Amino acid sequence: MLNVPTLWTVFVVNFLALGLIWAYVIRSYPKFEAARFWMASAFVGAAGASTALVRLFVMSPLPLLIGGVGIIAATCFAAMGIQRFYDRPVSWRVTAATGVLSICGVVFFRFVFDHMPLRMLCYTIGQALPLLLTLNLLLSPPEGRASPGARLSGIVIITMIAIFVARTVGNLLGGDFSSIAGSQSHAVMVLGLMFLSMTLNFGFLLMAMDRLRNEVADLALLDDLTGVANRRHLLQRLSEECARSERSGEPFSLLVIDLDGFKTINDTHGHAAGDACLQHFTLMAQTRLRPGDMLARTGGDEFCVVLPSSSLREGALIARRVLEVCRQDAAACSGNEIPIAISIGVAEWDRGIAQFPDRLIAHADHALYAAKKNGKNDFAVFDPAPPLSPEPVEAARKFA
């Protein structure tokens, strides 16, 4: 025989434990807003269940009513946590309106017109509707494929709503699945909902772990100083672009950029000024790149720009735009401001490069060397054409 009060006591203990787990997550990751709502859901749910247990000692409907408010509020907080997880604004008005109308219905069908099936219907709407509105986010997230934790949470929510609906239909057909029934059917339902509620929170934990793991992975691919891609990320992207170009035959281009006289800037003005120059150049360059172009810092004062689906001529045009914005900024410098000058090498993928990005980098480096040899503060493109005479011919030519 299942004992309903014992089950509710277990529910309270488990949800207090879940609340403490979410509190620890918040302490460790204070910017993870969804955890705040899920912590509130666990603690409020535990408080609501605890209040409902007072009904065993007090012959009054108020503990059950207050406990019902707590359970509905816990459901609303869980739904709002899902909204914040996907960076959606929290629908405070909609959620509050749903909860208030549901509680008003429960009060009306208890104190004004005592009708248990309709009272349970209002209670079910307050629990099911907020969760129902989040299913689209869990099963069809904006970024594409749902994570395993999101799929688990979605399946659990669908199962919980099915139980809520079955409970309501059973009540409307003459059964008694209310919290005061004390029947074994009600005890089984409480046990099932307790298991599903805990599983839902484990789904939320999986979602959080997946999100935090992705954020750590992203940090491993970003340069700490400038916030653009680092060398590891660049090599991954170049490998992808080389493989794509080898399949389709469509070329792409690469810019290799070097700040002229950067060592002198560090020696004269200090490393803090040098870091500021790198950050300033990053901001200027990004204003002249297109959506889809990737700027990466490969080390020191060296940068690369991946230009997908771009010919050598298009790469040269982008190089000219980046060079011009730096020249204009340098011309506007006055006083203690440090002018920034750059040299750029441009190269294009071809069949000879195949799936070896280091060959493309070598071509762009060769063009960069030519640009520096021609006086710096300029750009040059790599000429893949073989020499027509035995005399040595520059492998890079300046693009007029």
Secondary structure, DSSP 8 states (H G I E B T S, - for coil): ---HHHHHHHHHHHHHHHHHHHHHHHHH-TT-HHHHHHHHHHHHHHHHHHHHHGGGTS--SHHHHHHHHHHHHHHHHHHHHHHHHTT----HHHHHHHHHHHHHHHHIIIIIS--HHHHHHHHHHHHHHHHHTTHHHHHS-TTSS--HHHHHHHHHHHHHHHHHHHHHHHHHTT---STTT--HHHHHHHHHHHHHHHHHHHHHHHHHHHHHHHHHHHHTTB-TTT-SB-HHHHHHHHHHHHHHHHHH----EEEEEEETTHHHHHHHH-HHHHHHHHHHHHHHHHTTS-TT-EEEEEETTEEEEEETT--HHHHHHHHHHHHHHHHHHHHT--TT-----EEEEEEE--TTTTT-HHHHHHHHHHHHHHHHHTTSSSEEEE--S--SSSS---SEE---
